[in-house]
Amino acid sequence: MTTRLSLYDRVAEETAGTVIRRYSTSFGLASRLLEPTVRQHVENIYALVRVADEIVDGGVTEAGLGTEDARRYLDEFEVETHAAMSSGYSTNLVIHAFALTAREVGIGTDLTTPFFHSMRMDLTDTEHDAESFATYVYGSAEVVGLMCLEAFLHGTEPTADEKARMVAGARALGAAFQKVNFLRDLSADVETLGRSYFPDIVVAELTDEQKHELLDDIDADLAQSAAVLPMLPSGSRRAVALAQGLYQELAARLRRTPAERLIRSRVRVPDPVKLRIAGGVLLGRLPQPQPQHPRKVIA
């Protein structure tokens, strides 16, 4: 018999699934390759992260409110999230779905607190030095990778060494995703949000040499994460491989795009290419770290 709570749980998780499908074609595509239970957990995590990001990235502003309002909404969202992680219930459907996952797979406030700290940084920090950049990337991206890893490994028993290697890989992949997004969205971040994330980079004066240095760092992260892909449980491996493959392709396209063009337009992976990468993953091919290619630019 369906209880009122089980129905509420299901509606909350259906809501979380809608968020990932509407906000991200890449992650939405990759999540389809997850084993169903793991997929739901990842959707629950993504929905919470997405809503928090929307609070600080302009949704509140477009509603006619200001920075202090955004801070208040974010603070309330964090308090409600932590309360739900403790109690198992929230009147906010997205938070409720996340709490179901957090309580089942073991996501604690050691991961959510740094996440909300980074979201709060977006309300105050328009530029970063090396230290604040590392703090921001850890909280905004690496911990999200760690949350997903807890979902991937739920019910398994990796050794301490295996877990440590997968933790390092999850952090590296999360960092790579975030850095690629920063590089792809350089112009929008500065012009729309007033933010410049990379330390010592003046967006309007970005050079090809600086761009390649940033991509060398991204490629190192992707190589670290690719090395542990075979260690992931089979129910998660293909989905992570697809996400990795999509971002490796995006990084390669960013490398071939002149810096002066990059600061004026947004590079994307065409849908047919996404499908080709997905087809390779379905055939069992895992992404391999990409060698350094000649610096030929896209015409």
N, C-alpha and C positions, 0 to 999 in steps of 0.2 A: 504494500500500500504506500502511495506517495504521501509523505508528510508535508506540512507547510514549509518546514525548514529545508527538506530535500528539494522541493520545488524552487524555493528561493535560491538555494545553492546553484541549481541548474540554470536559472535565469541569470544569475550573477556571472556564471562562467560563459554563457552565451553572449553576454554583453562584452566580456573581455575578448572573446573571439572576434566580434565585430570590430573592435578597436584596431587590432593588428591587420585585419583585412582592408580596412578603409585608409589606414595611415601609411602602410609600408608594403609595396609590391614585392620587394626583395625578401624581406623577412617573412611576409605572408606566404610567398612561394616556398621558401625553405622550410617553414613550419609544417607544410603539408607532408613532408617526408618523415616527420617524427612519428614514433609509435603513439597511438591515440591518447593514452594517459599522460605521457610526457608532453605531447602537443598542448594539452589543456593547461598543464602547469606553465609552460612557456608563454602561452597566450595570457595567462593570469599575471605573470611577471611583466610582460610587455605592456599590458594595459595600464598598470600602475605607473610604470616609468613614463609612458606616453602622456598620461594626464598631468603628471607633475611637470613634465617638460612644457606642456601647453600653458600651464599657469605662468611660467617665467618667460615664454617665448612669444608672447603677444596676444594670447586669447583674452586675458584680463584687460589689456590696454585697448584692444578693439571693442571691448564692451563699454569703453568710456571711463575706465578706472585707472588708477595710477600705480606707481611702484609699491607704495606702502600697502595698497590693497592687495597686490600680488603677493607681497611678503606675508600678509595676514592669512590669505587663502592657503599659501604653501605651508605655513606653520600649522594651520588647522588640519590640513591634509596629512601632515606628518604625525600629528598627535593622534588623529583618528586611525591612521595605519597601525601605529604601535599599540593602540588600545585593542584593535581588532586582532592583531597577532597574539595578544595575550588572552582575549576573551573568546575569539572565534566568530565574532559577529560584528557587522557594520551595516548601517542604513545606507551607506554608499556602495552600490553594486560592484564597482571596480575594486574598491578596497576590500570588500567582503571576499571576492574571488581570489585576490592576492593572499589574504589571510588563510584561506583554505589551503593554498599551496605552501605558504610559509610554515604552517603548523605541521603539514604532512611530510615535507621533505627536509625540514630543519633549517630554514632561512631565519637568521636572527637579526637583532638590531645592530650587530657588529657590521652588517652589510647595508642595512637600510639607513642607518645614521650617516655614514659617509656619503651615501647617495643624496640625501636631502641637503647635506652641507654643500655639495657641489651645485645643486639646483639653486640654493640660496646665493651662491657666489655669482650666478648669472644676473642677479638683481643689483649687484654692487661693483663687480670687477669687469671693467671694459677692456683691460689689457692684462697680460700675465708675464711674470718672470719664470725662470725655470722651476722654481719651487712651487709656485702657485699653479703652474701648468700641470705639474706631476700630480698635485693634490686634486685638481679638477678632473683630470682624466681618470684617476683611480676611482673617484666617487661617482662620476657620471657614466663610466663605461666599464671599467674593469670589474667593479662589484656586480654589475649586471651579468657579466660573463660568469662570475662566481655563483650568482643566484641560479642561473640556468644549469651550471654544472651540478649543483645540488639536486636539481630535478633529474638530470641525466643519470646520476649515480644512485638515485634512491632505490633501495632494495638490492644493491650490489655491495661487494666487500673488497674494494681494492686495497692493496698493501699501502703502507704509509708512503713508500717511495713512489708508487704509482699515483697516489692521490696528489702528492707534492708536484709531480711532473704535470699532471692534468690541471692543477691549480695555476701553475705558471703559464701553461698553454692558454687557459681560459682568460687569464689577465691579458696576455699578449694579444689575443684575438680581439678582445673588447677594446684595447688601446688602439689597435690597427683600425678597427671600424670607426672609432671616434676621430682619429687623425685624418683618415680618408675623407670623412664627412666635413671636417674643418677645411681641408684643402679644396674640396669640391665646391663648398659654399662660401668661399672667401668673400666674394662681393656682397652676397646677401647678408652675411653676418655683420659686415661693416656698415652697409648702407641702410639696412632695415632694423637691425638690432643694436647697432653701435658697438659691436664687440670685435676684438681682434685677439684670437686665441694663441697663436704661435709666438713664443718669446722672440724678441729682436727682429721681428718681421714687420716691415711697413708694407701693407697690402698693395697700395698704389705703386710701390716701387719694387715689387717682387721680381727677382731675376730668375732665369732658368737654373742658374747654379744653386740658388737657395731652394728652389722647388725640388731639384734632384736630391739635395741633402735631406729634405723632409721625406721624400719618397724612399731614400735609402733606409731611413729609420723605420718607416712603415714596412718595408720589405723584410727587415730583420724581425719585426714583430710577427709578420705573416709566416716567416720561416719557422719561428719557434712554435707557433700554433699548429702549423702543418705537421710538424714532427710528432705530435701526440694524437693526431686524428685517429690512427689505427687503434689506440688504446680505449677509445670511447665505446660504450655499449652499442651493439648493433642497432638498437631502436632509435639511437640519436645520431649515429655516425654520418649517415648520408645527408641529413639536414644540415649539420654543422659543416660538412664538406661543401655543400652547395653554397651556403653563406660565405664560406672562405673563398670559394671559386669566384663568386660574383664580385667580391671586393678585390681579389687579385686582378680580375679583369678591369675593374674600375681604376685601380692604382696604375695599371699598365697604360690605360688611356690617358690618365692624368700626366703620366711621364711623357707621353708623346704630344701633349698639348702645350703650345708655347705659353710661357708665363703671362705675357701681355694679353693673350686671349683668355687665359684661365681667370683673370681678375675681372673679366667682363661677361663671362657666360658660364653656364653650369654643364659640366660633362656628365653624361649618363651612359649606361650600358643598354643598347637597343634590345627590345624584347626578343627578336630572333636569336641574339647572342645569349641572352639569359636561358632560353629554351635549349640551345646547344649545350651550354654548360650543365644544365639540369639533366639532359640526356646522358652525358658522360658520367655523371654521378650515379644515375640509375643503372648504368652498365658496370658500376663498381670501380670506376676510376676516381681516385682521390687526388685533389689538387696537390701539386708539387711546388716547392719554392721556385719562384721565377728567377732565371739568370738575368744579369744586367744586359739589357738590349742596347744597341746603338741608339743614340739620342735623336732618332728621326721624329720629326713632329708630324701631327695630323694636318693634312692640307685643308 
